[in-house]
Amino acid sequence: MTAIAPDHVENSLMERRYEDQIEPVNRLLDETRALRPETSVSFVDPVHNIEEARIISLFSNIGIANETGFIDAGSQEASTRMLGMQWQLGLRPEYILPWNVHPWHTPGEANGKFTPPQITSGLKPLLRLLKVVPRASVLIAHGTEAHRLSEQLVKTQNPLLWRRGFKTYKVKSLDGRAFAGSPERQQAHLEEIYAAYSDAMARTGLAPAK
């Protein structure tokens, strides 16, 4: 998960996006962008690792693409919540891989609420992602759009899913209305998200922090 970084750090990360541990995913994103040349895509930070990743974090990417050029959980507050959760659970970044429901952005414009066809257009890229992340067997869908795409994924009955014993979880977005309520309500949402990631870790053989 990419946090806010100085320009020279962002440039360094962008230069590293084709390192061995993440190159197939970011090449896939290049190919995905080429399908719609007028758009941009956000890449996956090289801190992640396709050979080690067990968990896909699927984000309902409503809003403007992060200026860093990398996929994130949403606002700075959302990214902070995600990083805090990873730290508390001992979930190292190489064990997860972020992905957007709708990989494409119109430069300079925010993504609004996605239409059903826009959500469905993200299914093929997601299936292609799973093929290049061989150990991923869990998907955690954040927000309504991600929930809908995760349902479509399961309905494909792709052999890859049953071979891996694939499981999906539906949780709140780390951003937006989910965290606009009372502190008690926000805490309940956080606990739900933590529980999903903790269960996913146990399911994939990852030991939580002690």
C-alpha positions as CSV (number, residue, x, y, z in Angstrom):
1,M,0.0,0.0,0.0
2,T,1.5,3.3,-1.1
3,A,1.4,6.2,1.4
4,I,1.9,9.8,0.6
5,A,5.6,10.2,-0.4
6,P,8.0,12.9,-1.5
7,D,8.4,13.4,-5.3
8,H,11.8,11.7,-5.4
9,V,10.4,8.7,-3.7
10,E,7.5,8.5,-6.1
11,N,9.8,8.7,-9.0
12,S,12.0,6.0,-7.6
13,L,9.0,3.7,-7.1
14,M,7.8,4.4,-10.7
15,E,11.2,3.5,-12.0
16,R,11.0,0.2,-10.1
17,R,7.6,-0.8,-11.3
18,Y,9.0,-3.5,-13.6
19,E,11.2,-5.2,-11.0
20,D,10.9,-9.0,-11.1
21,Q,8.6,-9.3,-8.0
22,I,5.9,-7.2,-9.6
23,E,6.6,-6.9,-13.3
24,P,4.0,-9.3,-14.6
25,V,1.2,-7.4,-12.8
26,N,2.3,-4.0,-14.0
27,R,2.8,-5.3,-17.6
28,L,-0.7,-6.5,-17.4
29,L,-1.8,-3.0,-16.4
30,D,0.1,-1.6,-19.4
31,E,-1.9,-4.0,-21.6
32,T,-5.1,-3.1,-19.9
33,R,-4.5,0.6,-20.5
34,A,-3.8,-0.1,-24.1
35,L,-7.3,-1.3,-24.5
36,R,-8.4,2.3,-23.8
37,P,-5.6,4.5,-24.9
38,E,-7.4,7.7,-23.8
39,T,-7.3,6.5,-20.1
40,S,-4.6,6.0,-17.5
41,V,-4.1,3.1,-15.0
42,S,-2.6,3.0,-11.5
43,F,0.2,0.5,-11.0
44,V,1.0,-1.8,-8.1
45,D,3.7,-0.7,-5.8
46,P,6.9,-2.8,-6.1
47,V,6.8,-3.4,-2.3
48,H,4.3,-6.2,-3.2
49,N,5.4,-9.6,-4.5
50,I,3.4,-11.8,-6.9
51,E,5.1,-15.0,-5.8
52,E,4.3,-14.4,-2.1
53,A,0.9,-12.7,-2.3
54,R,-2.0,-14.7,-0.8
55,I,-4.6,-12.0,-0.5
56,I,-6.1,-9.6,-3.1
57,S,-7.4,-6.3,-1.7
58,L,-10.1,-5.2,-4.2
59,F,-10.9,-1.5,-3.9
60,S,-14.0,0.3,-5.2
61,N,-11.9,3.0,-6.8
62,I,-14.3,6.0,-6.7
63,G,-12.5,9.3,-6.9
64,I,-9.4,10.7,-8.5
65,A,-6.4,8.4,-9.2
66,N,-3.6,8.8,-6.7
67,E,-1.0,11.3,-7.9
68,T,1.8,8.7,-7.1
69,G,0.5,6.6,-10.0
70,F,-0.1,3.6,-7.7
71,I,-3.2,1.8,-6.5
72,D,-4.3,2.9,-3.0
73,A,-7.2,2.4,-0.6
74,G,-8.6,5.9,-1.3
75,S,-7.9,9.1,0.7
76,Q,-4.9,9.6,2.9
77,E,-7.1,8.6,5.8
78,A,-8.1,5.3,4.1
79,S,-4.5,4.5,3.3
80,T,-3.6,5.2,7.0
81,R,-6.3,2.8,8.1
82,M,-5.0,0.1,5.7
83,L,-1.4,0.5,6.9
84,G,-2.5,0.5,10.5
85,M,-4.4,-2.7,10.0
86,Q,-1.4,-4.3,8.3
87,W,0.9,-3.3,11.1
88,Q,-1.4,-4.5,13.9
89,L,-2.0,-7.9,12.2
90,G,1.6,-8.3,11.2
91,L,0.5,-8.6,7.5
92,R,3.5,-7.8,5.5
93,P,3.0,-6.0,2.1
94,E,4.4,-8.9,0.1
95,Y,1.5,-11.1,1.2
96,I,-1.2,-8.8,-0.2
97,L,-1.8,-7.3,-3.6
98,P,-4.1,-4.2,-4.2
99,W,-6.3,-4.0,-7.2
100,N,-9.0,-1.7,-8.5
101,V,-12.5,-2.7,-9.6
102,H,-12.3,-0.5,-12.6
103,P,-8.6,-0.3,-13.7
104,W,-9.1,2.8,-15.9
105,H,-9.1,6.5,-15.0
106,T,-9.9,9.4,-17.2
107,P,-6.9,11.8,-16.6
108,G,-7.9,14.7,-14.4
109,E,-11.3,13.4,-13.7
110,A,-12.8,11.6,-10.7
111,N,-14.5,8.2,-11.2
112,G,-18.1,8.5,-10.1
113,K,-20.4,5.7,-9.1
114,F,-19.8,2.9,-11.5
115,T,-22.5,1.6,-13.8
116,P,-23.1,-2.2,-14.0
117,P,-21.2,-2.4,-17.4
118,Q,-18.2,-0.5,-15.9
119,I,-18.1,-3.0,-13.0
120,T,-18.4,-5.9,-15.4
121,S,-15.5,-4.5,-17.5
122,G,-13.2,-5.1,-14.6
123,L,-13.9,-8.9,-14.5
124,K,-11.5,-9.9,-17.3
125,P,-8.5,-7.9,-15.9
126,L,-9.2,-9.4,-12.4
127,L,-9.2,-12.9,-13.8
128,R,-5.9,-12.2,-15.7
129,L,-4.5,-10.9,-12.5
130,L,-5.3,-14.1,-10.6
131,K,-3.4,-16.1,-13.3
132,V,-0.2,-14.2,-12.7
133,V,-0.5,-14.3,-8.8
134,P,-0.2,-18.0,-8.3
135,R,-0.7,-18.2,-4.6
136,A,-3.6,-15.8,-4.2
137,S,-6.6,-17.7,-2.7
138,V,-8.5,-14.9,-1.0
139,L,-10.1,-11.7,-2.2
140,I,-11.3,-9.0,0.2
141,A,-13.7,-6.7,-1.5
142,H,-13.9,-3.2,-0.1
143,G,-17.1,-1.3,-0.8
144,T,-20.3,-1.9,-2.9
145,E,-18.6,-1.9,-6.4
146,A,-16.0,-4.4,-5.2
147,H,-18.7,-6.6,-3.7
148,R,-20.5,-6.7,-7.0
149,L,-17.4,-7.6,-8.9
150,S,-16.5,-10.3,-6.4
151,E,-19.9,-11.8,-6.9
152,Q,-19.4,-11.8,-10.7
153,L,-16.0,-13.5,-10.1
154,V,-17.5,-16.3,-8.1
155,K,-20.2,-16.8,-10.7
156,T,-17.7,-17.5,-13.5
157,Q,-17.0,-20.8,-11.8
158,N,-13.5,-20.5,-13.2
159,P,-11.5,-23.7,-12.5
160,L,-8.7,-21.6,-11.0
161,L,-11.1,-20.7,-8.2
162,W,-11.9,-24.1,-7.0
163,R,-8.4,-25.4,-7.5
164,R,-7.2,-22.9,-5.0
165,G,-10.2,-23.2,-2.7
166,F,-10.8,-19.5,-3.3
167,K,-12.7,-17.4,-0.8
168,T,-14.1,-13.9,-1.0
169,Y,-14.9,-11.5,1.9
170,K,-17.2,-8.4,1.6
171,V,-16.2,-5.5,3.9
172,K,-16.8,-1.8,4.1
173,S,-14.7,0.6,2.1
174,L,-11.9,2.2,4.1
175,D,-13.1,5.6,2.9
176,G,-16.2,7.7,2.3
177,R,-19.6,7.1,4.0
178,A,-18.4,4.1,5.9
179,F,-16.3,6.3,8.0
180,A,-18.6,9.3,8.2
181,G,-20.7,8.1,11.1
182,S,-20.2,8.0,14.8
183,P,-16.8,6.9,16.3
184,E,-18.6,3.7,17.6
185,R,-19.9,2.9,14.1
186,Q,-16.4,3.6,12.5
187,Q,-14.8,1.3,15.1
188,A,-17.3,-1.5,14.3
189,H,-16.4,-1.2,10.6
190,L,-12.7,-1.4,11.4
191,E,-13.2,-4.4,13.5
192,E,-15.1,-6.1,10.7
193,I,-12.3,-5.4,8.3
194,Y,-9.6,-6.6,10.7
195,A,-11.6,-9.8,11.3
196,A,-11.7,-10.5,7.5
197,Y,-8.0,-10.0,7.1
198,S,-7.2,-12.0,10.2
199,D,-9.3,-14.9,9.0
200,A,-7.8,-14.6,5.5
201,M,-4.3,-14.8,7.1
202,A,-5.3,-17.9,9.0
203,R,-6.8,-19.5,5.9
204,T,-3.6,-18.9,3.9
205,G,-1.2,-20.0,6.6
206,L,0.1,-16.5,7.6
207,A,0.8,-16.1,11.3
208,P,-0.7,-12.9,12.8
209,A,1.4,-10.6,15.0
210,K,1.8,-11.7,18.6
